[in-house]
Amino acid sequence: MNIAIIEDEALAAAKLMGYIKRHWPDANVYSPLTSIKDVLDFFSQTIEVDLLFCDIELSDGQVFSALEQLDLPCPVIFTTSYNEFWTNAFQHQGIEYLLKPFSFKRFSQAVTNYQALFRTVLTHSDFSSTNFKQRIIIKQQGSNQVLNIENVYCFRAANGTILAGDDQGQFHILSETNLSELEAQLDPNVFFRVNRADIININSIIKFENYTKETLALYLKGFVDILITSKTRTANFRKWLEM
């Protein structure tokens, strides 16, 4: 486990690090990021992070001003003394919202939910395809359409809506609204999240090429749009292709 913490209160950061080490003794925990500048500098590097614990009110402003500029490579558990920011939190890959002061029991509930969603303690080979979503029901003009997951070439998130692009190049509006939750239900041997807004099916790839030094341009079957990998995900994308 590689874990990052955004927290500007030293005592709160120390307590959280104690909880993390109690739950994951072998976790690699990066030094707490205490400002918006620290957050932007940290994620400008190619660093593997599995989980982010994130305070909201920092000394130089709200953390959302930094997160809006980033393509986070991981889900977020927010930790805060304020309960009015939960809507914003879940728009920035939030999967849990811990109100300070929180107990180890409440912390454990949050990380248990994380493990249930992302299965990070297990390898891909521990699961058969039956553990993952096999089909999607799409409501359309009073009727229901069944779309098999194997026929979905990409999922795209935009303006609070998730679209499924099928192998015919058509897009369907889904009832799901959280791309991270949907990602956790997909077979990771077949689907990969290439940037903040796009998940692709490995069978959809025609070719890819260098876009910048740290990103790739992806060409998918039946789609005009070229998808660009984020620099925080490019290295893992290359590894995924070779699995």
Solvent accessible surface area in square Angstrom, and as a share of the most:
residue,aa,sasa,rsa
1,M,60,0.27
2,N,37,0.19
3,I,0,0.00
4,A,0,0.00
5,I,1,0.00
6,I,1,0.00
7,E,4,0.02
8,D,45,0.23
9,E,93,0.42
10,A,85,0.66
11,L,158,0.79
12,A,23,0.18
13,A,7,0.05
14,A,63,0.49
15,K,91,0.38
16,L,6,0.03
17,M,60,0.27
18,G,40,0.39
19,Y,30,0.11
20,I,0,0.00
21,K,86,0.37
22,R,158,0.58
23,H,54,0.24
24,W,23,0.08
25,P,97,0.61
26,D,141,0.73
27,A,5,0.04
28,N,72,0.37
29,V,22,0.13
30,Y,56,0.21
31,S,87,0.56
32,P,41,0.26
33,L,17,0.08
34,T,59,0.34
35,S,23,0.15
36,I,27,0.14
37,K,139,0.59
38,D,52,0.27
39,V,0,0.00
40,L,48,0.24
41,D,69,0.36
42,F,19,0.08
43,F,7,0.03
44,S,55,0.36
45,Q,94,0.42
46,T,78,0.45
47,I,36,0.18
48,E,86,0.38
49,V,9,0.05
50,D,53,0.28
51,L,0,0.00
52,L,0,0.00
53,F,0,0.00
54,C,0,0.00
55,D,6,0.03
56,I,0,0.00
57,E,61,0.27
58,L,11,0.06
59,S,97,0.63
60,D,77,0.40
61,G,30,0.29
62,Q,65,0.29
63,V,0,0.00
64,F,10,0.04
65,S,51,0.33
66,A,0,0.00
67,L,1,0.01
68,E,108,0.48
69,Q,123,0.55
70,L,25,0.12
71,D,28,0.14
72,L,5,0.03
73,P,29,0.19
74,C,4,0.02
75,P,11,0.07
76,V,0,0.00
77,I,0,0.00
78,F,0,0.00
79,T,2,0.01
80,T,0,0.00
81,S,69,0.45
82,Y,99,0.38
83,N,96,0.49
84,E,110,0.50
85,F,26,0.11
86,W,143,0.50
87,T,71,0.41
88,N,61,0.31
89,A,0,0.00
90,F,78,0.33
91,Q,119,0.53
92,H,14,0.06
93,Q,20,0.09
94,G,1,0.01
95,I,20,0.10
96,E,18,0.08
97,Y,29,0.11
98,L,0,0.00
99,L,82,0.41
100,K,42,0.18
101,P,123,0.78
102,F,20,0.09
103,S,61,0.40
104,F,44,0.18
105,K,148,0.63
106,R,78,0.28
107,F,0,0.00
108,S,25,0.16
109,Q,89,0.39
110,A,0,0.00
111,V,0,0.00
112,T,74,0.43
113,N,68,0.35
114,Y,0,0.00
115,Q,40,0.18
116,A,72,0.56
117,L,47,0.23
118,F,43,0.18
119,R,75,0.27
120,T,51,0.29
121,V,88,0.51
122,L,88,0.44
123,T,86,0.50
124,H,69,0.31
125,S,101,0.65
126,D,83,0.43
127,F,39,0.16
128,S,65,0.42
129,S,64,0.41
130,T,111,0.65
131,N,76,0.39
132,F,16,0.07
133,K,51,0.22
134,Q,77,0.34
135,R,132,0.48
136,I,8,0.04
137,I,92,0.47
138,I,6,0.03
139,K,172,0.73
140,Q,92,0.41
141,Q,184,0.82
142,G,94,0.90
143,S,66,0.43
144,N,104,0.53
145,Q,64,0.28
146,V,88,0.50
147,L,12,0.06
148,N,62,0.32
149,I,13,0.07
150,E,128,0.58
151,N,48,0.25
152,V,0,0.00
153,Y,30,0.12
154,C,2,0.01
155,F,0,0.00
156,R,64,0.23
157,A,32,0.24
158,A,57,0.44
159,N,158,0.81
160,G,59,0.57
161,T,46,0.27
162,I,0,0.00
163,L,51,0.25
164,A,0,0.00
165,G,0,0.00
166,D,10,0.05
167,D,52,0.27
168,Q,138,0.61
169,G,26,0.25
170,Q,110,0.49
171,F,85,0.35
172,H,16,0.07
173,I,120,0.61
174,L,11,0.06
175,S,103,0.66
176,E,45,0.20
177,T,102,0.59
178,N,29,0.15
179,L,12,0.06
180,S,3,0.02
181,E,78,0.35
182,L,0,0.00
183,E,52,0.23
184,A,13,0.10
185,Q,70,0.31
186,L,6,0.03
187,D,25,0.13
188,P,38,0.24
189,N,67,0.34
190,V,42,0.24
191,F,12,0.05
192,F,34,0.14
193,R,14,0.05
194,V,0,0.00
195,N,23,0.12
196,R,83,0.30
197,A,35,0.27
198,D,5,0.03
199,I,1,0.00
200,I,0,0.00
201,N,0,0.00
202,I,55,0.28
203,N,88,0.45
204,S,0,0.00
205,I,30,0.15
206,I,105,0.54
207,K,109,0.46
208,F,81,0.34
209,E,80,0.36
210,N,114,0.59
211,Y,133,0.51
212,T,70,0.41
213,K,204,0.86
214,E,80,0.36
215,T,19,0.11
216,L,1,0.01
217,A,5,0.04
218,L,0,0.00
219,Y,54,0.20
220,L,5,0.03
221,K,89,0.38
222,G,62,0.60
223,F,32,0.13
224,V,147,0.85
225,D,82,0.42
226,I,84,0.42
227,L,6,0.03
228,I,53,0.27
229,T,1,0.01
230,S,18,0.11
231,K,77,0.33
232,T,19,0.11
233,R,19,0.07
234,T,12,0.07
235,A,47,0.36
236,N,57,0.29
237,F,0,0.00
238,R,104,0.38
239,K,119,0.50
240,W,12,0.04
241,L,48,0.24
242,E,149,0.67
243,M,138,0.62
